[in-house]
């Protein structure tokens, strides 16, 4: 980003600021039967800006499970992500303390993490509720 040309028009400035905000946010979508139910997002906290990509991707899952707990607890949920290594989080041998804490939370849910390439996904990092009750 530092080597990009300096934005000169109002449109270019708005585009640049939107892109910069994109990389400092967590965002997720709750879906059922391929229909959007609700969107959620929040800015990264100061300490989260230092997280590695894998931890940020897992943070999105944790964030979405916490805010939509009343919709998805006790129901099978497929988590769709464009971050391929996230699907192996349950079998990873070496975890940091944050990841271990988050895995304890994830174990409370009936969920699967599925990889969907970014180009094949209209909505990436979404929770897709497959069945109710």
Contact map, one row per residue, 1 for C-alpha under 8 A:
1111000000000000000000000000000000000000000000000000000000000000000000000000000000000000000000000000000000000000000000000000000000000
1111000000000000000000000000000000000000000000000000000000000000000000000000000000000000000000000000000000000000000000000000000000000
1111100000000000000000000000000000000000000000000000000000000000000000000000000000000000000000000000000000000000000000000000000000000
1111110000000000000000000000000000000000000000000000000000000000000000000000000000000000000000000000000000000000000000000000000000000
0011111000000000000000000000000000000000000000000000000000000000000000000000000000000000000000000000000000000000000000000000000000000
0001111100000000000000000000000000000000000000000000000000000000000000000000000000000000000000000000000000000000000000000000000000000
0000111110011001000000000000000000000000000000000000000000000000000000000000000000000000000000000000000000000000000000000000000000000
0000011111011000000000000000000000000000000000000000000000000000000000000000000000000000000000000000000000000000000000000000000000000
0000001111111000000000000000000000000000000000000000000000000000000000000000000000000000000000000000000000000000000000000000000000000
0000000111111100000000000000000000000000000000000000000000000000000000000000000000000000000000000000000000000000000000000000000000000
0000000011111110000000000000000000000000000000000000000000000000000000000000000000000000000000000000000000000000000000000000000000000
0000001111111111000000000000000000000000000000000000000000000000000000000000000000000000000000000000000000000000000000000000000000000
0000001111111111100000000000000000000000000000000000000000000000000000000000000000000000000000000000000000000000000000000000000000000
0000000001111111110000000000000000000000000000000000000000000000000000000000000000000000000000000000000000000000000000000000000000000
0000000000111111111000000000000000000000000000000000000000000000000000000000000000000000000000000000000000000000000000000000000000000
0000001000011111111100000000000000000000000000000000000000000000000000000000000000000000000000000000000000000000000000000000000000000
0000000000001111111110000000000000000000000000000000000000000000000000000000000000000000000000000000000000000000000000000000000000000
0000000000000111111111000000000000000000000000000000000000000000000000000000000000000000000000000000000000000000000000000000000000000
0000000000000011111111100000000000000000000000000000000000000000000000000000000000000000000000000000000000000000000000000000000000000
0000000000000001111111110000000000000000000000000000000000000000000000000000000000000000000000000000000000000000000000000000000000000
0000000000000000111111111000000000000000000000000000000000000000000000000000000000000000000000000000000000000000000000000000000000000
0000000000000000011111111000000000000000000000000000000000000000000000000000000000000000000000000000000000000000000000000000000000000
0000000000000000001111111000000000000000000000000000000000000000000000000000000000000000000000000000000000000000000000000000000000000
0000000000000000000111111100000000000000001100001000000000000000000000000000000000000000000000000000000000000000000000000000000000000
0000000000000000000011111110000000000000111100000000000000000000000000000000000000000000000000000000000000000000000000000000000000000
0000000000000000000000011111000000000000111100000000000100110000000000000000000000000000000000000000000000000000000000000000000000000
0000000000000000000000001111100000000011110000000000000000010000000000000000000000000000000000000000000000000000000000000000100000000
0000000000000000000000000111110000000011100000000000000000010001000000000000000000000000000000000000000000000000000000000001111000000
0000000000000000000000000011111000011111000000000000000000000000000000000000000000000000000000000000000000000000000000000010111000000
0000000000000000000000000001111100011110000000000000000000000000000000000000000000000000000000000000000000000000000000000000011110000
0000000000000000000000000000111111111100000000000000000000000000000000000000000000000000000000000000000000000000000000000000011110000
0000000000000000000000000000011111111000000000000000000000000000000000000000000000000000000000000000000000000000000000000000000111100
0000000000000000000000000000001111100000000000000000000000000000000000000000000000000000000000000000000000000000000000000000000111000
0000000000000000000000000000001111110000000000000000000000000000000000000000000000000000000000000000000000000000000000000000000100000
0000000000000000000000000000001111111000000000000000000000000000000000000000000000000000000000000000000000000000000000000000000000000
0000000000000000000000000000111101111110000000000000000000000000000000000000000000000000000000000000000000000000000000000000000000000
0000000000000000000000000000111100111110000000000000000000000000000000000000000000000000000000000000000000000000000000000000000000000
0000000000000000000000000000111000011111000000000000000000000000000000000000000000000000000000000000000000000000000000000000000000000
0000000000000000000000000011110000011111100000000000000000000000000000000000000000000000000000000000000000000000000000000000000000000
0000000000000000000000000011100000000111110000000000000000000001000000000000000000000000000000000000000000000000000000000000000000000
0000000000000000000000001111000000000011111000000000000000000000000000000000000000000000000000000000000000000000000000000000000000000
0000000000000000000000001110000000000001111100000000000000000000000000000000000000000000000000000000000000000000000000000000000000000
0000000000000000000000011100000000000000111110000000000000000000000000000000000000000000000000000000000000000000000000000000000000000
0000000000000000000000011100000000000000011111111000000000000000000000000000000000000000000000000000000000000000000000000000000000000
0000000000000000000000000000000000000000001111111000000000000000000000000000000000000000000000000000000000000000000000000000000000000
0000000000000000000000000000000000000000000111111100000000000000000000000000000000000000000000000000000000000000000000000000000000000
0000000000000000000000000000000000000000000111111110000000000000000000000000000000000000000000000000000000000000000000000000000000000
0000000000000000000000000000000000000000000111111110000100000000000000000000000000000000000000000000000000000000000000000000000000000
0000000000000000000000010000000000000000000111111110000000000000000000000000000000000000000000000000000000000000000000000000000000000
0000000000000000000000000000000000000000000001111111000000000000000000000000000000000000000000000000000000000000000000000000000000000
0000000000000000000000000000000000000000000000111111111100000000000000000000000000000000000000000000000000000000000000000000000000000
0000000000000000000000000000000000000000000000000111111100000000000000000000000000000000000000000000000000000000000000000000000000000
0000000000000000000000000000000000000000000000000011111110000000000000000000000000000000000000000000000000000000000000000000000000000
0000000000000000000000000000000000000000000000000011111111000000000000000000000000101100000000000000000000000000000000000000000000000
0000000000000000000000000000000000000000000000000011111111100000000000000000000000000000000000000010000000000000000000000000000000000
0000000000000000000000000100000000000000000000010011111111110000000000000000000000000000000000000000000000000000000000000000000000000
0000000000000000000000000000000000000000000000000000111111111000000000000000000000100100000000000000000000000000000000000000000000000
0000000000000000000000000000000000000000000000000000011111111100000000000000000000000100000000000000000000000000000000000000000000000
0000000000000000000000000100000000000000000000000000001111111110000000000000000000000000000000000000000000000000000000000000000000000
0000000000000000000000000111000000000000000000000000000111111111000000000000000000000000000000000000000000000000000000000000100000000
0000000000000000000000000000000000000000000000000000000011111111100000000000001000000000000000000000000000000000000000000000100000000
0000000000000000000000000000000000000000000000000000000001111111110000000000000000000000000000000000010011000000000000000000000000000
0000000000000000000000000000000000000000000000000000000000111111111000000000000000000000000000000000000000000000000000000000000000000
0000000000000000000000000001000000000001000000000000000000011111111100000000000000000000000000000000000000000000000000000000001000000
0000000000000000000000000000000000000000000000000000000000001111111110010000000000000000000000000000000000000000000000000000000000000
0000000000000000000000000000000000000000000000000000000000000111111110000000000000000000000000000000000000000000000000000000000000000
0000000000000000000000000000000000000000000000000000000000000011111111000000000000000000000000000000000000000000000000000000000000000
0000000000000000000000000000000000000000000000000000000000000001111111110000000000000000000000000000000000000000000000000000000000000
0000000000000000000000000000000000000000000000000000000000000000111111111000000000000000000000000000000000000000000000000000000000000
0000000000000000000000000000000000000000000000000000000000000000001111111000000000000000000000000000000000000000000000000000000000000
0000000000000000000000000000000000000000000000000000000000000000000111111000000000000000000000000000000000000000000000000000000000000
0000000000000000000000000000000000000000000000000000000000000000100111111111100000000000000000000000000000000000000000000000000010000
0000000000000000000000000000000000000000000000000000000000000000000011111110000000000000000000000000000000001100000000000000000000000
0000000000000000000000000000000000000000000000000000000000000000000000011111000000000000000000000000000000001100000000000000000000001
0000000000000000000000000000000000000000000000000000000000000000000000011111100000000000000000000000000000001100000000000000000010111
0000000000000000000000000000000000000000000000000000000000000000000000010111110000000000000000000000000000001111000000000000000011100
0000000000000000000000000000000000000000000000000000000000000000000000010011111000000000000000000000000000001111000000000000001111000
0000000000000000000000000000000000000000000000000000000000000000000000000001111100000000000000000000000000000011110000000000001111000
0000000000000000000000000000000000000000000000000000000000001000000000000000111110000000000000000000000000000011110000000000111100000
0000000000000000000000000000000000000000000000000000000000000000000000000000011111000000000000000000000000000000111100000001111100000
0000000000000000000000000000000000000000000000000000000000000000000000000000001111110100000000000000000000000000111110000001110000000
0000000000000000000000000000000000000000000000000000000000000000000000000000000111110000000000000000000000000000001111001001100000000
0000000000000000000000000000000000000000000000000000010010000000000000000000000011111110000000000000000000000000001010000000000000000
0000000000000000000000000000000000000000000000000000000000000000000000000000000011111110000000000000000000000000001100000000000000000
0000000000000000000000000000000000000000000000000000010000000000000000000000000000111111100000000000000000000000000000000000000000000
0000000000000000000000000000000000000000000000000000010011000000000000000000000010111111100000000000000000000000101000000000000000000
0000000000000000000000000000000000000000000000000000000000000000000000000000000000111111110000000000000000000001111000000000000000000
0000000000000000000000000000000000000000000000000000000000000000000000000000000000001111111100000000000000000000000000000000000000000
0000000000000000000000000000000000000000000000000000000000000000000000000000000000001111111100000000000000000000000000000000000000000
0000000000000000000000000000000000000000000000000000000000000000000000000000000000000011111100000000001000000000000000000000000000000
0000000000000000000000000000000000000000000000000000000000000000000000000000000000000001111110000000000000000000000000000000000000000
0000000000000000000000000000000000000000000000000000000000000000000000000000000000000001111111100000000000000000000000000000000000000
0000000000000000000000000000000000000000000000000000000000000000000000000000000000000000001111100000000000000000000000000000000000000
0000000000000000000000000000000000000000000000000000000000000000000000000000000000000000000111110000000000000000000000000000000000000
0000000000000000000000000000000000000000000000000000000000000000000000000000000000000000000111111111000000000000000000000000000000000
0000000000000000000000000000000000000000000000000000000000000000000000000000000000000000000001111111000000000000000000000000000000000
0000000000000000000000000000000000000000000000000000000000000000000000000000000000000000000000111111100000000000000000000000000000000
0000000000000000000000000000000000000000000000000000000000000000000000000000000000000000000000111111110000000000000000000000000000000
0000000000000000000000000000000000000000000000000000001000000000000000000000000000000000000000111111111000000000000000000000000000000
0000000000000000000000000000000000000000000000000000000000000000000000000000000000000000000000111111111100000000000000000000000000000
0000000000000000000000000000000000000000000000000000000000000000000000000000000000000000000000001111111110000000000000000000000000000
0000000000000000000000000000000000000000000000000000000000000100000000000000000000000000000000000111111111000000000000000000000000000
0000000000000000000000000000000000000000000000000000000000000000000000000000000000000000010000000011111111100000000000000000000000000
0000000000000000000000000000000000000000000000000000000000000000000000000000000000000000000000000001111111110000000000000000000000000
0000000000000000000000000000000000000000000000000000000000000100000000000000000000000000000000000000111111111000000000000000000000000
0000000000000000000000000000000000000000000000000000000000000100000000000000000000000000000000000000011111111010000000000000000000000
0000000000000000000000000000000000000000000000000000000000000000000000000000000000000000000000000000001111111100000000000000000000000
0000000000000000000000000000000000000000000000000000000000000000000000000000000000000000000000000000000111111100000000000000000000000
0000000000000000000000000000000000000000000000000000000000000000000000001111100000000000000000000000000011111110000000000000000000000
0000000000000000000000000000000000000000000000000000000000000000000000001111100000000000000000000000000000111111000000000000000000000
0000000000000000000000000000000000000000000000000000000000000000000000000001111000000000000000000000000001001111100000000000000000000
0000000000000000000000000000000000000000000000000000000000000000000000000001111000000010000000000000000000000111110000000000000000000
0000000000000000000000000000000000000000000000000000000000000000000000000000011110000110000000000000000000000011111000000000000000000
0000000000000000000000000000000000000000000000000000000000000000000000000000011110000010000000000000000000000001111100000000000000000
0000000000000000000000000000000000000000000000000000000000000000000000000000000111110110000000000000000000000000111110000000000000000
0000000000000000000000000000000000000000000000000000000000000000000000000000000111010000000000000000000000000000011111011001000000000
0000000000000000000000000000000000000000000000000000000000000000000000000000000011100000000000000000000000000000001111111000000000000
0000000000000000000000000000000000000000000000000000000000000000000000000000000001000000000000000000000000000000000111111101000000000
0000000000000000000000000000000000000000000000000000000000000000000000000000000000000000000000000000000000000000000011111100000000000
0000000000000000000000000000000000000000000000000000000000000000000000000000000000000000000000000000000000000000000111111100000000000
0000000000000000000000000000000000000000000000000000000000000000000000000000000001000000000000000000000000000000000111111111000000000
0000000000000000000000000000000000000000000000000000000000000000000000000000000000000000000000000000000000000000000001111111000000000
0000000000000000000000000000100000000000000000000000000000000000000000000000000000000000000000000000000000000000000000001111110000000
0000000000000000000000000001000000000000000000000000000000000000000000000000000111000000000000000000000000000000000101001111110000000
0000000000000000000000000011100000000000000000000000000000011000000000000000001111000000000000000000000000000000000000000011111000000
0000000000000000000000000001111000000000000000000000000000000000000000000000001110000000000000000000000000000000000000000011111100000
0000000000000000000000000001111000000000000000000000000000000001000000000000111100000000000000000000000000000000000000000000111110000
0000000000000000000000000000011111000000000000000000000000000000000000000000111100000000000000000000000000000000000000000000011111000
0000000000000000000000000000011110000000000000000000000000000000000000010011110000000000000000000000000000000000000000000000001111110
0000000000000000000000000000000110000000000000000000000000000000000000000001110000000000000000000000000000000000000000000000000111110
0000000000000000000000000000000100000000000000000000000000000000000000000011000000000000000000000000000000000000000000000000000011111
0000000000000000000000000000000000000000000000000000000000000000000000000010000000000000000000000000000000000000000000000000000011111
0000000000000000000000000000000000000000000000000000000000000000000000000110000000000000000000000000000000000000000000000000000000111
